[in-house]
Amino acid sequence: MSGTQEVGPIFGEGEGPAQSMLRSPTVIIASIGLWGMNIYFYRKFKLDYVHILNLDLMKEREAIAAAAAASTSSSGSRSNDGELLLSNSNTLTTNVHNSDDFSDGGGEYESPSSPARMAAIPFGSRITGVKCVGLSFFLLILLHLSEYLWVTVHGGSSIGAVFFFYSAFIGAIVFPLTTTRWVRIATVLVLQRTYELINPRCHSCVGGGPRPIPFIDVFYADAMCSLSKVFFDWGMLFHMASHYPDPVPKALDTILIPSFFAAIPYLIRARQCLIMHTVGCSKRDPKRYQHLLNALKYATSIFPICLSAYQQTLPQESADGLESTLIVLLIINASYALSWDIIMDWGMFQDPTVVAQYACAAGVVALPDSDDDIKVQSCGHALMRPKLRFGVTSSAAIAMADTVLRFSWLLRFRVTLFPSKDHFVLATQLMEIFRRGIWNLLRVEWESIKHTRARQQQEDEDDEIAPLFKPPPSLQMSQMSSNNNGLSPE
């Protein structure tokens, strides 16, 4: 997120190999390949990411089904329609992923579909890591081929090359080939989740209040935040196309729409946080204030975008006068977002006193669970969290890389490393989506741990409540005596 608040050259013709028109498709293509990397590591470390992403949707569907069964026929009809929509969406999401090689990793994860059912899915319908990486390479070749044919051979502009690329890609998706069926399915899934991002969710069939935001939509909206600059470029594409063949004039009104486009992902995510805060208030959740703090984090991302874009409309001297203000805003945003990544999104460093309380010697921390039992963990586990599916070394490396990439905007002070500012913006965008790719690994892991803890806590509460429903001792003795009298001597 922090690396996408920089804005490249907006006005003029945008000459150069890293021109803004071809920058956004390149970033989207790289994002597809990085998601393939995520799938590979999820499978390698036996994380059933399909189940984790869809668990909230399945719970919502079960709640709607329960409400439909207890409601009147008229309201039940509306609930069944909602249940059918969720059921179709969830079934589509679950069944197109190749999860037959997943194991539960020690009983922690419960797959929503059986291996036999997953094995029955045609290979052409499965979304795998290898397919995502292969698609990214194909699209990259198609992008450069489109630029060559449209700009070099045809003599057209970069705007036409971008539209030619998108048209060729849509045509390849629509053409009914068996090998591209999984791409069509993935496109439908993306469109479904995009619709849910703008869905008001102001009414719930269960309880009548706002509906909680499922994790898959939170996860998707966070990914969109890393593509904020892509949204800005789309807004800029609209302006360049509207003024073609003339350059975009330096005016404040021509920067408002691209800046608004760039802020859309953060506004969507902040809105989700406010909805969850409202849901928490209705449930009297003591941690509902965390959603307000999260919304504030996304608000700190909008100001650098607007200020950086506004600088492009000013003379150089006036723009330089706002540089210090922009740096302060970037530092606040990067620091806030980094701390939230580590503590809230990954569940690490939640007890900063643990290392100070217990002696650390030879890389081992003794953590007493009770008077008679001593649990020994490495310093890495004690400092981060007890359960690290990717291991201490890999998790620490991801955290360190995330820290560095959160401050990738500092490269603006070494602008001589890049041929142009357009190259600098492209580089920071690629670093941001790579950061998001490694961020995804620990985020899904922490979500699975939270669900596991919640399930275990619920089971413990059920075990504590169960004895309360046992009959009194006198009645138990009477029942035992009656049962014994009814037994035959044999």
C-alpha positions, 0 to 999 in steps of 0.5 A: 500500500505504501509504495503505491501513493506515488504518481508518475507523469500524468500530463503530456504524451507519456513517451518512453518504454515505461509509459503509463498506458502499458504500466497497468497491464504489466502490473496486473499480469504480474499479480496473476503470476504472484497469485500462482506463487501463493497457490504453490506455497499454500499447497506445499505447506498444506494450507487449505486456502479454498476452505479458509477463504470460503468459510465465512460464506459457508457459515453465512449460507448455513445461517440463511438456511436456518432462518429460512426454515424458521420463517414464514413461507413468504420470507422463506422464499426470499431467504431461499433465493439468497441461499441459492445465490450463496450456494452457487457462488460458494460451490463454484469457488470451491470446486474449481480449485484443485484441492485433492492433494491437500491434507488437514495438516494434523487435523486443523483444517477441514476441507469443504469437499471430499477428495473423491469429489475434487478428483472428479473435477475436470482438469480444465476447470481447476485453478492451479498455481502452474496455470496462473503463472503460465497465464501471466507469461502468455499475457506478457507476450500478448502485451508486447505483441500488441504494442509492437503490432499497434505502435510499430507496425500500425503506427498507432498510439499507446492508448490504442495498443492498450485497448487492443491488448484488452480486446484480444484478452477478452476475445481469448476468454470468450472463445469457447476453448476447453483449455481456457475454461478455468480462465472464464471460471476465474473471471466469473469469480472475480466479478462475483466478488467485485459485485460483493464489494459494492453490495450495501450489506445493510440488511441481514436475513438473520437478525435484520442488521448489517451483515458481516463482511466475509473474509474472502471479500476483505482479502480481495479488497486488500489486494485491490489496495495494492493495485491502487495505482492501476486504478489511477492509471485507468482514470488517466486512460479515460482522460487521455482518451477523451483528449486524444490526440491532444495532450492532457492539459494541466488543470485541477479538474483533470486530476480529480477523476484519476485520484478518485479512481486511485482512492476507490480500493481504500474507500471500499476497505474503509467502508468494510471496516465501518460495517464490521464496527456496526456489526460489532456494536450490535453484538456488543463485541469488546474489540469493535474499536479495532475496526475503527482503527483499521478504517483510520489506517486506510484513510491515511493512504488517501492523503498521499495519493491526492497530494502526490497527484496535485503536485503534478499540476503545479509548477516545479517550485510550488511542487517542491514546497509540498515535498516535506508534507508528502514525506510526513504523510508517507511515513505515517501511512507506512508505519501505521500499515506496517504495525497493523500487518505484523500485529493484527493481520499476522497475529505476531508480537501480540505479547511484547513482554514475553521475551523480557519476562523469560530468560533467552539463552541459546535461542530457547525461551522457557514458557511455563504453562503450569507449575508442573509443566514447562513448555520450551519454544524458540525465541522466534516462536515466543516473539512472533507466535507459537504456531508458524506453519511456514517456519521461524526463518521463512516467517521472519524473512517475510516480515523483514521483506514486508518492512523494507517494501513498505518503505519502497517510496524512499527510492524517490531520493535515489531517482538517478537509479531509474531512467525516468520517474515513470520507471520509478513508479513502475518499479514501486508498483511491482515491489508493492504487488510482490509485498502483497504476495508474501503478505498473503501467505501469513495472512491466510495462515493467521486466519486459519489459526483464528478459526481453529482457536475459535472452534476449539474454544467453542468445543471447550465451552460445550464441554463445560455446559454439557454437565449442567444438563445432567439429571440430579444424582437422586434421579440418576440413581433411580434410573440406574436402579430401574435399568438394573432391575430390567436386566436379565440374570444372564 
